[in-house]
Amino acid sequence: MELPELDESAFRPLIEHLSKKNIAMNRYRKGVGDGRSQCFGLVRKRSMAPDLSRQSWLDPQLHYLLMKFALMYVPISFTSIQVNANYCCAQHKDKHNVGNSYIVGFGNYTGGELVLKNPDDKEYNIRHRPLLFNGSEIEHYTKEFTGNRWTIVFFTLEAPSRFPTTVKLSDYEAICVDGVWKIAWYRPGLPTTHLSKKDGLPHPLKGRRVKKNAEAAEIIEDGRLTAAQNLMLRFREPGE
């Protein structure tokens, strides 16, 4: 569903911020392609329940601007926000989304229409023109473009059945304290804490990395073998 076109002023704070700070590269969107595309809000964690993305506490001011934009213009509930910078996504479905997503583009660019296959290709000019669509059911992709193109996508994340969501996006709030942007973390019965680059949420792979390194340290090289053979043994999978 196409929504009314927004005035350019709606995007000025976002453009001003994004023009100064690059969105980090993402090389983990399999089937969609590498590019500057990061998720704010709640994200899935390996072997853990979904929780706040590290992108939100690495750039809490952008988190604030996204939430402010949503408060004014986004008519659907959501848990997460994908921010894309000059990202031309390949044809795909949003595997872990549920329900409708809200997408809108902005910046000084031409082209870059969003194409929905439903089942035939239908192009949408989303520059300042928000669109609601179910990305988990409809394949979609971006056409080529020139210029600087940003898109923001507000959506609801589907939690893994083994690790149901235990927090809400509203448990976290971006605030400015003495000129410094931080993420305030609210937990019932506990004092408010703050997330930052030095003090973020637990990393889902932190324990695994320590364990892997510990196992590697216990390997004793066989003096009868060459260095190359010992190296092969070091990285051999269990049971090989």
N, CA, C and O of each residue as an XYZ file, in Angstrom:
960
protein
N       0.831     -1.186      0.000
C       0.000      0.000      0.000
C       0.872      1.244      0.000
O       1.771      1.371      0.832
N       0.618      2.160     -0.920
C       1.369      3.406     -0.988
C       0.771      4.433     -0.041
O      -0.448      4.594      0.023
N       1.627      5.121      0.687
C       1.202      6.140      1.632
C       1.488      7.523      1.059
O       2.261      7.638      0.108
N       0.884      8.580      1.611
C       1.096      9.928      1.085
C       2.569     10.335      1.103
O       3.322      9.955      1.999
N       2.956     11.105      0.110
C       4.337     11.580      0.004
C       4.663     12.498      1.184
O       3.834     13.302      1.610
N       5.892     12.359      1.704
C       6.346     13.176      2.817
C       7.145     14.372      2.310
O       7.795     14.306      1.267
N       7.086     15.457      3.061
C       7.869     16.631      2.706
C       9.356     16.358      2.945
O       9.722     15.585      3.831
N      10.188     16.992      2.159
C      11.637     16.797      2.276
C      12.141     17.111      3.680
O      13.124     16.519      4.126
N      11.492     18.025      4.376
C      11.930     18.408      5.719
C      11.880     17.241      6.698
O      12.585     17.255      7.707
N      11.060     16.234      6.416
C      10.962     15.076      7.307
C      12.273     14.309      7.387
O      12.533     13.616      8.371
N      13.096     14.434      6.356
C      14.321     13.634      6.270
C      15.588     14.422      6.575
O      16.672     13.842      6.639
N      15.473     15.731      6.762
C      16.675     16.553      6.941
C      17.539     16.130      8.119
O      18.756     16.027      7.960
N      16.964     15.879      9.304
C      17.823     15.439     10.415
C      18.561     14.134     10.111
O      19.728     13.985     10.475
N      17.891     13.191      9.450
C      18.529     11.927      9.109
C      19.641     12.133      8.082
O      20.724     11.564      8.215
N      19.375     12.943      7.063
C      20.385     13.190      6.037
C      21.609     13.878      6.636
O      22.747     13.531      6.321
N      21.363     14.850      7.497
C      22.475     15.559      8.127
C      23.357     14.605      8.920
O      24.584     14.697      8.870
N      22.735     13.697      9.646
C      23.497     12.747     10.466
C      24.204     11.704      9.595
O      25.390     11.432      9.781
N      23.471     11.128      8.651
C      24.030     10.059      7.830
C      25.109     10.561      6.876
O      25.958      9.784      6.440
N      25.085     11.841      6.550
C      26.112     12.417      5.687
C      27.445     12.521      6.414
O      28.497     12.600      5.780
N      27.401     12.520      7.748
C      28.619     12.635      8.546
C      29.138     11.288      9.024
O      30.339     11.126      9.241
N      28.229     10.307      9.193
C      28.624      9.004      9.716
C      28.165      7.909      8.764
O      26.973      7.748      8.499
N      29.141      7.157      8.254
C      28.813      6.082      7.320
C      28.171      4.898      8.036
O      28.549      4.552      9.155
N      27.203      4.288      7.377
C      26.676      3.007      7.835
C      27.730      1.941      7.540
O      28.291      1.900      6.445
N      27.993      1.090      8.514
C      29.041      0.082      8.365
C      28.699     -0.936      7.279
O      27.527     -1.185      6.993
N      29.734     -1.517      6.682
C      29.547     -2.568      5.686
C      28.954     -3.807      6.341
O      29.259     -4.132      7.489
N      28.112     -4.483      5.596
C      27.512     -5.733      6.049
C      27.790     -6.798      4.995
O      27.362     -6.670      3.848
N      28.501     -7.839      5.385
C      28.838     -8.931      4.462
C      28.150    -10.232      4.860
O      28.582    -11.317      4.472
N      27.070    -10.112      5.643
C      26.401    -11.303      6.160
C      24.966    -11.435      5.679
O      24.239    -12.301      6.166
N      24.538    -10.601      4.735
C      23.176    -10.723      4.213
C      23.207    -11.661      3.001
O      23.219    -11.223      1.851
N      23.220    -12.934      3.289
C      23.325    -13.936      2.242
C      22.125    -13.862      1.309
O      20.979    -13.805      1.754
N      22.402    -13.864      0.023
C      21.340    -13.815     -0.967
C      20.863    -12.421     -1.280
O      20.138    -12.223     -2.255
N      21.259    -11.428     -0.463
C      20.847    -10.048     -0.681
C      22.005     -9.223     -1.227
O      21.812     -8.326     -2.048
N      23.216     -9.540     -0.757
C      24.402     -8.863     -1.257
C      25.100     -8.041     -0.197
O      24.478     -7.584      0.762
N      26.421     -7.853     -0.379
C      27.207     -7.027      0.525
C      26.875     -5.556      0.305
O      26.494     -5.154     -0.795
N      27.019     -4.767      1.346
C      26.779     -3.335      1.220
C      26.615     -2.677      2.569
O      26.679     -3.334      3.607
N      26.405     -1.380      2.547
C      26.225     -0.620      3.783
C      24.766     -0.746      4.225
O      23.901      0.017      3.797
N      24.521     -1.717      5.082
C      23.168     -2.051      5.519
C      23.242     -2.606      6.933
O      23.808     -3.677      7.150
N      22.675     -1.883      7.899
C      22.739     -2.309      9.291
C      21.381     -2.174      9.953
O      20.560     -1.344      9.561
N      21.158     -3.013     10.974
C      19.879     -3.036     11.666
C      19.989     -2.394     13.048
O      20.904     -2.695     13.815
N      19.054     -1.515     13.349
C      18.926     -0.894     14.656
C      17.688     -1.487     15.339
O      16.845     -2.111     14.694
N      17.599     -1.278     16.654
C      16.493     -1.894     17.378
C      16.810     -3.336     17.724
O      17.972     -3.674     17.946
N      15.803     -4.188     17.775
C      16.006     -5.585     18.157
C      16.511     -6.408     16.984
O      16.060     -6.242     15.851
N      17.460     -7.305     17.274
C      18.015     -8.206     16.261
C      18.114     -9.606     16.848
O      18.133     -9.778     18.066
N      18.176    -10.593     15.983
C      18.376    -11.964     16.429
C      19.818    -12.147     16.882
O      20.734    -11.548     16.318
N      20.014    -12.979     17.906
C      21.342    -13.277     18.439
C      21.562    -14.785     18.370
O      20.629    -15.565     18.566
N      22.772    -15.183     18.097
C      23.066    -16.617     18.035
C      22.967    -17.234     19.426
O      23.613    -16.775     20.368
N      22.158    -18.273     19.541
C      21.989    -19.026     20.789
C      21.527    -18.141     21.943
O      21.766    -18.460     23.108
N      20.860    -17.021     21.617
C      20.332    -16.114     22.626
C      19.021    -15.536     22.127
O      18.733    -15.566     20.931
N      18.228    -15.011     23.052
C      16.989    -14.339     22.661
C      17.321    -13.033     21.951
O      18.358    -12.432     22.230
N      16.464    -12.582     21.039
C      16.700    -11.294     20.378
C      16.881    -10.176     21.402
O      16.257    -10.166     22.463
N      17.753     -9.241     21.049
C      18.012     -8.119     21.947
C      18.471     -6.937     21.117
O      18.500     -7.008     19.888
N      18.827     -5.860     21.777
C      19.179     -4.625     21.088
C      20.435     -4.799     20.243
O      21.424     -5.378     20.692
N      20.384     -4.294     19.025
C      21.539     -4.333     18.130
C      22.669     -3.466     18.668
O      22.426     -2.406     19.244
N      23.901     -3.920     18.478
C      25.042     -3.106     18.884
C      25.100     -1.819     18.082
O      25.696     -0.841     18.532
N      24.485     -1.800     16.886
C      24.457     -0.572     16.101
C      23.747      0.541     16.852
O      24.097      1.712     16.708
N      22.749      0.181     17.655
C      21.986      1.188     18.388
C      22.828      1.862     19.464
O      22.701      3.068     19.679
N      23.688      1.101     20.145
C      24.498      1.771     21.168
C      25.813      2.309     20.602
O      26.467      3.133     21.241
N      26.205      1.849     19.407
C      27.363      2.468     18.764
C      27.003      3.842     18.194
O      27.852      4.730     18.120
N      25.742      4.013     17.793
C      25.277      5.296     17.267
C      23.907      5.612     17.864
O      22.900      5.564     17.158
N      23.859      5.936     19.163
C      22.570      6.185     19.814
C      21.842      7.403     19.268
O      20.616      7.475     19.353
N      22.576      8.365     18.708
C      21.887      9.532     18.150
C      21.071      9.137     16.931
O      19.958      9.629     16.752
N      21.602      8.259     16.091
C      20.838      7.787     14.949
C      19.635      6.964     15.418
O      18.551      7.062     14.843
N      19.825      6.165     16.446
C      18.706      5.419     17.028
C      17.595      6.392     17.435
O      16.418      6.151     17.168
N      17.981      7.485     18.079
C      17.009      8.497     18.491
C      16.289      9.102     17.290
O      15.067      9.246     17.312
N      17.026      9.454     16.248
C      16.418     10.069     15.070
C      15.448      9.113     14.381
O      14.403      9.537     13.888
N      15.787      7.837     14.345
C      14.900      6.843     13.736
C      13.611      6.690     14.539
O      12.525      6.601     13.966
N      13.734      6.660     15.863
C      12.548      6.526     16.702
C      11.682      7.782     16.620
O      10.454      7.689     16.646
N      12.302      8.941     16.520
C      11.543     10.184     16.386
C      10.788     10.217     15.062
O       9.630     10.632     15.009
N      11.457      9.772     13.983
C      10.801      9.698     12.681
C       9.599      8.758     12.756
O       8.524      9.073     12.245
N       9.790      7.604     13.395
C       8.707      6.622     13.504
C       7.516      7.185     14.264
O       6.365      6.952     13.895
N       7.800      7.924     15.323
C       6.731      8.504     16.128
C       5.843      9.430     15.299
O       4.641      9.537     15.540
N       6.452     10.095     14.324
C       5.727     11.081     13.536
C       5.088     10.501     12.273
O       4.044     10.983     11.833
N       5.713      9.456     11.679
C       5.280      9.058     10.341
C       4.968      7.576     10.143
O       4.308      7.229      9.163
N       5.410      6.697     11.025
C       5.262      5.256     10.778
C       3.980      4.743     11.434
O       3.854      4.812     12.657
N       3.024      4.230     10.649
C       1.707      3.851     11.183
C       1.616      2.416     11.687
O       0.541      1.994     12.112
N       2.697      1.656     11.657
C       2.652      0.261     12.084
C       3.533      0.062     13.305
O       4.443      0.850     13.566
N       3.252     -1.003     14.053
C       4.140     -1.380     15.151
C       5.386     -2.042     14.559
O       5.334     -2.599     13.462
N       6.494     -1.981     15.282
C       7.746     -2.543     14.765
C       8.678     -2.846     15.930
O       8.491     -2.352     17.042
N       9.675     -3.661     15.655
C      10.711     -3.969     16.649
C      12.087     -3.533     16.174
O      13.007     -3.388     16.980
N      12.236     -3.321     14.854
C      13.565     -3.162     14.275
C      13.530     -2.188     13.106
O      12.486     -1.962     12.494
N      14.701     -1.611     12.808
C      14.817     -0.665     11.698
C      16.081     -0.978     10.906
O      17.185     -0.921     11.449
N      15.927     -1.305      9.640
C      17.062     -1.520      8.752
C      17.409     -0.195      8.077
O      16.537      0.471      7.518
N      18.677      0.178      8.133
C      19.147      1.411      7.505
C      20.105      1.030      6.376
O      21.107      0.352      6.605
N      19.792      1.468      5.167
C      20.583      1.137      3.988
C      21.162      2.403      3.374
O      20.456      3.397      3.205
N      22.439      2.366      3.043
C      23.110      3.510      2.429
C      23.690      3.089      1.086
O      24.628      2.294      1.028
N      23.126      3.628      0.004
C      23.588      3.292     -1.352
C      23.685      1.778     -1.530
O      24.676      1.250     -2.034
N      22.630      1.108     -1.104
C      22.598     -0.354     -1.091
C      21.595     -0.845     -2.126
O      20.397     -0.583     -2.023
N      22.102     -1.557     -3.118
C      21.257     -2.077     -4.190
C      21.019     -3.565     -3.913
O      21.829     -4.406     -4.304
N      19.927     -3.885     -3.251
C      19.711     -5.255     -2.796
C      19.227     -6.153     -3.931
O      18.454     -5.738     -4.794
N      19.703     -7.384     -3.904
C      19.288     -8.384     -4.882
C      17.890     -8.898     -4.531
O      17.379     -8.628     -3.444
N      17.288     -9.627     -5.442
C      15.944    -10.157     -5.219
C      15.939    -11.121     -4.039
O      16.761    -12.035     -3.971
N      15.005    -10.913     -3.109
C      14.956    -11.740     -1.908
C      13.620    -11.572     -1.195
O      12.812    -10.707     -1.530
N      13.419    -12.433     -0.197
C      12.343    -12.262      0.784
C      12.991    -12.025      2.144
O      14.113    -12.464      2.394
N      12.273    -11.328      3.014
C      12.774    -11.050      4.358
C      12.441    -12.221      5.260
O      11.341    -12.310      5.805
N      13.394    -13.110      5.411
C      13.175    -14.412      6.022
C      12.648    -14.341      7.449
O      11.787    -15.139      7.821
N      13.141    -13.412      8.253
C      12.803    -13.401      9.677
C      11.860    -12.260     10.052
O      11.797    -11.869     11.218
N      11.134    -11.729      9.085
C      10.153    -10.670      9.357
C       8.745    -11.255      9.420
O       8.478    -12.310      8.846
N       7.853    -10.568     10.115
C       6.445    -10.950     10.125
C       5.596     -9.699      9.879
O       5.890     -8.619     10.392
N       4.549     -9.869      9.091
C       3.640     -8.762      8.835
C       4.212     -7.709      7.912
O       5.216     -7.936      7.237
N       3.569     -6.560      7.886
C       3.962     -5.490      6.984
C       5.218     -4.765      7.445
O       5.472     -4.608      8.639
N       5.991     -4.331      6.461
C       7.131     -3.444      6.683
C       6.806     -2.083      6.092
O       6.003     -1.959      5.167
N       7.450     -1.064      6.651
C       7.315      0.308      6.160
C       8.665      0.712      5.595
O       9.667      0.684      6.310
N       8.709      1.089      4.318
C       9.963      1.493      3.700
C       9.788      2.851      3.032
O       8.732      3.157      2.479
N      10.851      3.667      3.094
C      10.848      4.955      2.407
C      12.298      5.296      2.059
O      13.221      4.959      2.802
N      12.484      5.962      0.932
C      13.802      6.362      0.494
C      13.965      7.870      0.551
O      12.987      8.616      0.499
N      15.212      8.311      0.657
C      15.489      9.739      0.670
C      16.934      9.973      0.255
O      17.758      9.058      0.273
N      17.221     11.196     -0.115
C      18.543     11.555     -0.602
C      18.460     12.113     -2.005
O      17.394     12.134     -2.621
N      19.599     12.565     -2.503
C      19.672     13.151     -3.838
C      20.046     12.066     -4.841
O      21.223     11.873     -5.143
N      19.044     11.358     -5.357
C      19.320     10.253     -6.279
C      18.212     10.140     -7.321
O      17.120     10.686     -7.165
N      18.528      9.426     -8.365
C      17.535      9.097     -9.398
C      17.580      7.599     -9.647
O      18.620      6.962     -9.482
N      16.436      7.040    -10.048
C      16.343      5.588    -10.202
C      16.061      4.959     -8.851
O      15.397      5.557     -8.004
N      16.574      3.739     -8.651
C      16.442      3.075     -7.353
C      15.031      2.691     -6.974
O      14.702      2.644     -5.788
N      14.184      2.414     -7.962
C      12.823      1.990     -7.632
C      12.839      0.645     -6.897
O      13.690     -0.208     -7.153
N      11.901      0.479     -5.999
C      11.703     -0.809     -5.336
C      10.774     -1.639     -6.209
O       9.693     -1.185     -6.586
N      11.197     -2.854     -6.526
C      10.406     -3.737     -7.382
C       9.843     -4.874     -6.543
O      10.586     -5.602     -5.884
N       8.513     -5.019     -6.575
C       7.843     -6.119     -5.895
C       7.349     -7.122     -6.921
O       6.744     -6.748     -7.925
N       7.606     -8.389     -6.668
C       7.132     -9.455     -7.560
C       5.877    -10.054     -6.929
O       5.958    -10.806     -5.957
N       4.731     -9.717     -7.486
C       3.484    -10.104     -6.815
C       2.366    -10.531     -7.791
O       1.278     -9.962     -7.709
N       2.568    -11.496     -8.706
C       3.824    -12.193     -8.993
C       4.671    -11.468    -10.049
O       5.866    -11.732    -10.183
N       4.033    -10.546    -10.802
C       4.771     -9.820    -11.828
C       5.473     -8.619    -11.207
O       5.066     -8.113    -10.162
N       6.542     -8.171    -11.879
C       7.283     -7.023    -11.377
C       6.425     -5.761    -11.388
O       5.796     -5.430    -12.393
N       6.410     -5.070    -10.263
C       5.767     -3.766    -10.190
C       6.714     -2.809     -9.489
O       7.168     -3.075     -8.376
N       7.014     -1.683    -10.150
C       7.989     -0.737     -9.642
C       7.314      0.356     -8.810
O       6.226      0.833     -9.130
N       8.013      0.736     -7.716
C       7.524      1.807     -6.858
C       8.652      2.812     -6.641
O       9.763      2.455     -6.249
N       8.338      4.066     -6.903
C       9.265      5.137     -6.574
C       9.054      5.479     -5.103
O       8.058      6.111     -4.751
N       9.981      5.068     -4.243
C       9.791      5.248     -2.803
C      10.534      6.471     -2.271
O      10.621      6.647     -1.056
N      11.068      7.312     -3.142
C      11.739      8.523     -2.666
C      10.685      9.469     -2.073
O       9.865     10.041     -2.790
N      10.732      9.612     -0.756
C       9.777     10.424      0.008
C       8.357      9.854     -0.029
O       7.421     10.469      0.481
N       8.204      8.663     -0.642
C       6.878      8.048     -0.770
C       6.885      6.698     -0.029
O       7.298      5.687     -0.598
N       6.439      6.679      1.212
C       6.467      5.428      1.985
C       5.582      4.350      1.361
O       4.577      4.631      0.707
N       5.998      3.113      1.591
C       5.265      1.957      1.072
C       5.149      0.915      2.167
O       6.124      0.630      2.862
N       3.958      0.341      2.327
C       3.742     -0.790      3.220
C       3.654     -2.062      2.383
O       2.887     -2.120      1.422
N       4.429     -3.076      2.740
C       4.360     -4.350      2.022
C       4.884     -5.451      2.931
O       5.629     -5.192      3.876
N       4.488     -6.676      2.636
C       4.933     -7.824      3.420
C       6.157     -8.439      2.761
O       6.036     -9.255      1.847
N       7.312     -8.051      3.220
C       8.554     -8.515      2.616
C       8.878     -9.966      2.872
O       9.743    -10.537      2.207
N       8.182    -10.586      3.847
C       8.422    -12.007      4.106
C       7.688    -12.895      3.110
O       8.009    -14.075      2.968
N       6.684    -12.315      2.409
C       5.894    -13.083      1.448
C       6.154    -12.662      0.003
O       5.982    -13.460     -0.918
N       6.563    -11.425     -0.194
C       6.745    -10.898     -1.551
C       8.228    -10.699     -1.835
O       8.917     -9.987     -1.105
N       8.712    -11.329     -2.893
C      10.094    -11.093     -3.301
C      10.235     -9.657     -3.796
O       9.323     -9.109     -4.415
N      11.392     -9.056     -3.515
C      11.599     -7.663     -3.890
C      13.082     -7.400     -4.110
O      13.944     -8.126     -3.615
N      13.353     -6.337     -4.870
C      14.744     -5.950     -5.121
C      14.795     -4.482     -5.512
O      13.761     -3.853     -5.741
N      16.018     -3.936     -5.588
C      16.219     -2.530     -5.907
C      16.792     -2.388     -7.310
O      17.709     -3.114     -7.693
N      16.244     -1.449     -8.070
C      16.796     -1.148     -9.385
C      18.023     -0.249     -9.234
O      18.215      0.393     -8.202
N      18.845     -0.215    -10.276
C      20.047      0.599    -10.253
C      19.696      2.077    -10.059
O      18.614      2.524    -10.439
N      20.615      2.816     -9.472
C      20.382      4.239     -9.225
C      21.701      4.994     -9.292
O      22.778      4.398     -9.263
N      21.599      6.308     -9.383
C      22.759      7.191     -9.319
C      22.507      8.220     -8.223
O      21.364      8.606     -7.978
N      23.583      8.664     -7.560
C      23.451      9.623     -6.474
C      23.502      8.946     -5.121
O      23.795      7.754     -5.028
N      23.222      9.692     -4.082
C      23.208      9.173     -2.718
C      21.792      8.780     -2.333
O      20.889      9.615     -2.299
N      21.612      7.514     -2.048
C      20.284      6.965     -1.752
C      20.301      6.250     -0.409
O      21.072      5.312     -0.203
N      19.450      6.698      0.494
C      19.242      6.011      1.762
C      17.818      5.460      1.812
O      16.891      6.065      1.272
N      17.654      4.333      2.451
C      16.316      3.827      2.749
C      16.282      3.378      4.210
O      17.287      2.930      4.762
N      15.116      3.507      4.816
C      14.902      2.986      6.168
C      13.677      2.074      6.119
O      12.666      2.394      5.494
N      13.794      0.938      6.790
C      12.739     -0.072      6.781
C      12.377     -0.399      8.227
O      13.221     -0.867      8.990
N      11.133     -0.154      8.599
C      10.639     -0.487      9.933
C       9.861     -1.795      9.828
O       8.960     -1.916      8.998
N      10.201     -2.765     10.659
C       9.581     -4.085     10.547
C       9.535     -4.777     11.902
O      10.144     -4.328     12.873
N       8.800     -5.875     11.941
C       8.705     -6.690     13.154
C       9.507     -7.963     12.975
O       9.323     -8.702     12.008
N      10.395     -8.206     13.916
C      11.289     -9.369     13.868
C      10.594    -10.604     14.423
O       9.901    -10.539     15.438
N      10.789    -11.723     13.749
C      10.288    -13.006     14.236
C      11.380    -13.680     15.055
O      12.463    -13.955     14.538
N      11.107    -13.945     16.316
C      12.096    -14.574     17.182
C      12.180    -16.073     16.915
O      11.173    -16.682     16.555
N      13.354    -16.686     17.082
C      13.462    -18.145     16.939
C      12.605    -18.841     17.985
O      12.463    -18.339     19.100
N      12.040    -19.969     17.648
C      11.177    -20.695     18.585
C      11.941    -21.121     19.838
O      11.360    -21.200     20.921
N      13.228    -21.393     19.698
C      14.042    -21.825     20.837
C      14.402    -20.668     21.757
O      14.680    -20.872     22.940
N      14.398    -19.442     21.209
C      14.829    -18.288     21.993
C      13.816    -17.151     21.840
O      14.089    -16.172     21.145
N      12.660    -17.271     22.478
C      11.626    -16.230     22.355
C      12.111    -14.896     22.908
O      12.957    -14.849     23.801
N      11.565    -13.816     22.367
C      11.959    -12.481     22.784
C      11.525    -12.219     24.224
O      10.383    -12.493     24.594
N      12.440    -11.689     25.030
C      12.149    -11.411     26.438
C      12.218     -9.910     26.739
O      11.912     -9.497     27.858
N      12.608     -9.099     25.773
C      12.690     -7.652     25.977
C      11.836     -6.952     24.929
O      11.427     -7.555     23.936
N      11.576     -5.680     25.163
C      10.847     -4.850     24.208
C      11.755     -3.717     23.749
O      12.680     -3.317     24.455
N      11.476     -3.215     22.565
C      12.256     -2.089     22.073
C      12.134     -0.898     23.018
O      13.069     -0.110     23.158
N      10.983     -0.772     23.662
C      10.765      0.346     24.586
C      11.576      0.225     25.873
O      11.618      1.169     26.662
N      12.228     -0.933     26.100
C      13.109     -1.070     27.261
C      14.361     -0.211     27.109
O      15.077      0.031     28.080
N      14.618      0.244     25.895
C      15.817      1.022     25.587
C      15.417      2.394     25.060
O      14.459      2.521     24.297
N      16.147      3.405     25.468
C      15.846      4.762     25.009
C      17.149      5.520     24.776
O      18.048      5.497     25.616
N      17.243      6.190     23.631
C      18.402      7.027     23.348
C      18.209      8.375     24.031
O      17.198      9.047     23.829
N      19.194      8.762     24.842
C      19.124     10.034     25.550
C      20.456     10.761     25.413
O      21.486     10.142     25.143
N      20.431     12.069     25.600
C      21.637     12.883     25.542
C      21.932     13.388     26.953
O      21.127     14.116     27.534
N      23.083     13.003     27.502
C      23.483     13.383     28.847
C      24.769     14.185     28.777
O      25.810     13.669     28.369
N      24.695     15.443     29.174
C      25.872     16.320     29.142
C      26.518     16.346     27.759
O      27.742     16.336     27.630
N      25.665     16.381     26.721
C      26.158     16.473     25.362
C      26.613     15.165     24.748
O      27.115     15.153     23.624
N      26.445     14.057     25.470
C      26.870     12.742     24.984
C      25.641     11.850     24.817
O      24.844     11.703     25.743
N      25.491     11.256     23.634
C      24.356     10.372     23.376
C      24.642      8.983     23.931
O      25.729      8.435     23.747
N      23.640      8.424     24.616
C      23.761      7.097     25.213
C      22.437      6.361     25.050
O      21.406      6.958     24.739
N      22.491      5.047     25.267
C      21.270      4.237     25.316
C      20.983      3.915     26.775
O      21.775      3.249     27.442
N      19.842      4.392     27.264
C      19.420      4.073     28.626
C      18.674      2.740     28.614
O      17.815      2.506     27.763
N      19.008      1.881     29.556
C      18.462      0.529     29.618
C      17.625      0.406     30.885
O      18.136      0.489     32.002
N      16.317      0.205     30.679
C      15.383      0.123     31.799
C      15.033     -1.328     32.088
O      14.625     -2.072     31.196
N      15.196     -1.721     33.353
C      14.807     -3.057     33.786
C      14.001     -2.935     35.068
O      14.409     -2.214     35.979
N      12.868     -3.619     35.165
C      12.008     -3.494     36.353
C      12.771     -3.805     37.635
O      13.436     -4.836     37.740
N      12.670     -2.914     38.599
C      13.274     -3.143     39.903
C      14.756     -2.868     39.985
O      15.356     -3.056     41.043
N      15.370     -2.423     38.885
C      16.812     -2.166     38.876
C      17.076     -0.738     38.410
O      16.271     -0.168     37.675
N      18.188     -0.162     38.829
C      18.494      1.203     38.389
C      18.785      1.244     36.890
O      19.219      0.257     36.296
N      18.538      2.394     36.304
C      18.805      2.570     34.880
C      20.302      2.493     34.615
O      21.098      3.119     35.315
N      20.679      1.723     33.600
C      22.072      1.648     33.194
C      22.192      2.178     31.769
O      21.189      2.424     31.100
N      23.422      2.347     31.317
C      23.653      2.893     29.981
C      24.570      1.973     29.178
O      25.507      1.379     29.711
N      24.276      1.873     27.898
C      25.081      1.078     26.998
C      25.988      2.002     26.200
O      25.604      3.118     25.848
N      27.191      1.528     25.921
C      28.145      2.310     25.159
C      29.087      1.373     24.424
O      28.951      0.153     24.512
N      30.041      1.941     23.699
C      31.011      1.120     22.980
C      31.807      0.233     23.934
O      32.153     -0.900     23.599
N      32.094      0.757     25.123
C      32.913      0.016     26.082
C      32.082     -0.896     26.975
O      32.618     -1.823     27.581
N      30.803     -0.649     27.061
C      29.960     -1.404     27.979
C      28.630     -1.725     27.311
O      27.607     -1.111     27.615
N      28.652     -2.702     26.390
C      27.444     -3.081     25.666
C      26.842     -4.358     26.215
O      27.245     -4.850     27.269
N      25.881     -4.885     25.495
C      25.258     -6.147     25.893
C      26.208     -7.309     25.617
O      27.147     -7.151     24.837
N      25.993     -8.468     26.230
C      26.866     -9.625     26.000
C      26.924    -10.000     24.524
O      25.915     -9.958     23.820
N      28.105    -10.361     24.071
C      28.274    -10.784     22.682
C      27.928    -12.261     22.572
O      28.445    -13.062     23.351
N      27.069    -12.649     21.628
C      26.628    -14.057     21.552
C      27.732    -15.039     21.224
O      27.588    -16.232     21.492
N      28.840    -14.569     20.649
C      29.931    -15.479     20.284
C      31.116    -15.364     21.229
O      32.117    -16.055     21.041
N      31.026    -14.512     22.236
C      32.178    -14.253     23.093
C      32.675    -15.530     23.766
O      33.872    -15.816     23.752
N      31.755    -16.300     24.357
C      32.150    -17.524     25.025
C      32.739    -18.551     24.082
O      33.697    -19.246     24.420
N      32.147    -18.642     22.875
C      32.637    -19.620     21.907
C      34.062    -19.303     21.482
O      34.892    -20.201     21.345
N      34.341    -18.012     21.274
C      35.679    -17.628     20.835
C      36.721    -17.964     21.895
O      37.809    -18.440     21.573
N      36.386    -17.715     23.158
C      37.319    -18.017     24.239
C      37.571    -19.511     24.305
O      38.707    -19.953     24.480
N      36.491    -20.295     24.162
C      36.615    -21.741     24.230
C      37.461    -22.267     23.085
O      38.295    -23.152     23.278
N      37.249    -21.723     21.889
C      38.001    -22.178     20.728
C      39.477    -21.903     20.906
O      40.314    -22.750     20.592
N      39.805    -20.713     21.415
C      41.198    -20.368     21.633
C      41.822    -21.253     22.705
O      42.983    -21.650     22.605
N      41.023    -21.561     23.746
C      41.533    -22.414     24.813
C      41.842    -23.806     24.292
O      42.859    -24.398     24.651
N      40.955    -24.334     23.436
C      41.190    -25.657     22.864
C      42.429    -25.651     21.992
O      43.209    -26.604     22.008
N      42.617    -24.574     21.226
C      43.773    -24.492     20.338
C      45.068    -24.486     21.142
O      46.076    -25.047     20.711
N      45.037    -23.834     22.338
C      46.244    -23.739     23.149
C      46.650    -25.104     23.702
O      47.821    -25.322     24.013
N      45.686    -26.028     23.828
C      45.979    -27.341     24.390
C      46.578    -28.303     23.369
O      47.062    -29.371     23.743
N      46.553    -27.942     22.082
C      47.072    -28.827     21.050
C      48.593    -28.883     21.125
O      49.256    -27.847     21.102
N      49.135    -30.069     21.213
C      50.586    -30.261     21.256
C      51.044    -30.757     19.893
O      50.571    -31.779     19.396
N      51.964    -30.022     19.302
C      52.428    -30.388     17.972
C      53.305    -31.636     18.031
O      54.058    -31.847     18.982
N      53.187    -32.448     16.995
C      53.955    -33.679     16.855
C      55.264    -33.355     16.149
O      55.269    -32.915     14.999
N      56.375    -33.576     16.847
C      57.680    -33.243     16.288
C      58.052    -34.071     15.082
O      58.976    -33.716     14.350
N      57.346    -35.179     14.858
C      57.658    -36.033     13.702
C      57.052    -35.492     12.420
O      57.398    -35.948     11.331
N      56.112    -34.483     12.541
C      55.414    -33.964     11.377
C      55.992    -32.629     10.950
O      56.670    -31.952     11.724
N      55.719    -32.266      9.724
C      56.146    -30.959      9.220
C      55.236    -29.874      9.804
O      54.178    -30.167     10.361
N      55.662    -28.634      9.666
C      54.851    -27.514     10.152
C      53.502    -27.482      9.450
O      52.482    -27.193     10.076
N      53.490    -27.775      8.165
C      52.247    -27.763      7.402
C      51.308    -28.866      7.885
O      50.097    -28.661      7.968
N      51.867    -30.038      8.205
C      51.030    -31.138      8.682
C      50.441    -30.830     10.060
O      49.284    -31.150     10.329
N      51.241    -30.208     10.929
C      50.724    -29.815     12.239
C      49.626    -28.769     12.118
O      48.658    -28.779     12.879
N      49.785    -27.866     11.152
C      48.772    -26.846     10.933
C      47.465    -27.481     10.489
O      46.388    -27.065     10.915
N      47.562    -28.505      9.618
C      46.364    -29.213      9.170
C      45.675    -29.899     10.341
O      44.447    -29.884     10.431
N      46.454    -30.503     11.244
C      45.869    -31.154     12.409
C      45.178    -30.152     13.328
O      44.133    -30.447     13.909
N      45.775    -28.958     13.453
C      45.234    -27.940     14.352
C      43.822    -27.537     13.965
O      42.983    -27.294     14.832
N      43.552    -27.463     12.651
C      42.261    -26.988     12.183
C      41.391    -28.109     11.640
O      40.396    -27.849     10.963
N      41.755    -29.355     11.929
C      40.951    -30.475     11.502
C      39.667    -30.537     12.315
O      39.677    -30.329     13.529
N      38.572    -30.821     11.641
C      37.292    -30.949     12.346
C      37.286    -32.215     13.202
O      37.888    -33.218     12.820
N      36.612    -32.182     14.360
C      36.513    -33.380     15.200
C      35.945    -34.565     14.430
O      34.964    -34.426     13.700
N      36.561    -35.720     14.593
C      36.073    -36.918     13.947
C      36.687    -37.179     12.595
O      36.462    -38.245     12.020
N      37.474    -36.225     12.052
C      38.081    -36.440     10.735
C      39.255    -37.411     10.848
O      39.898    -37.721      9.845
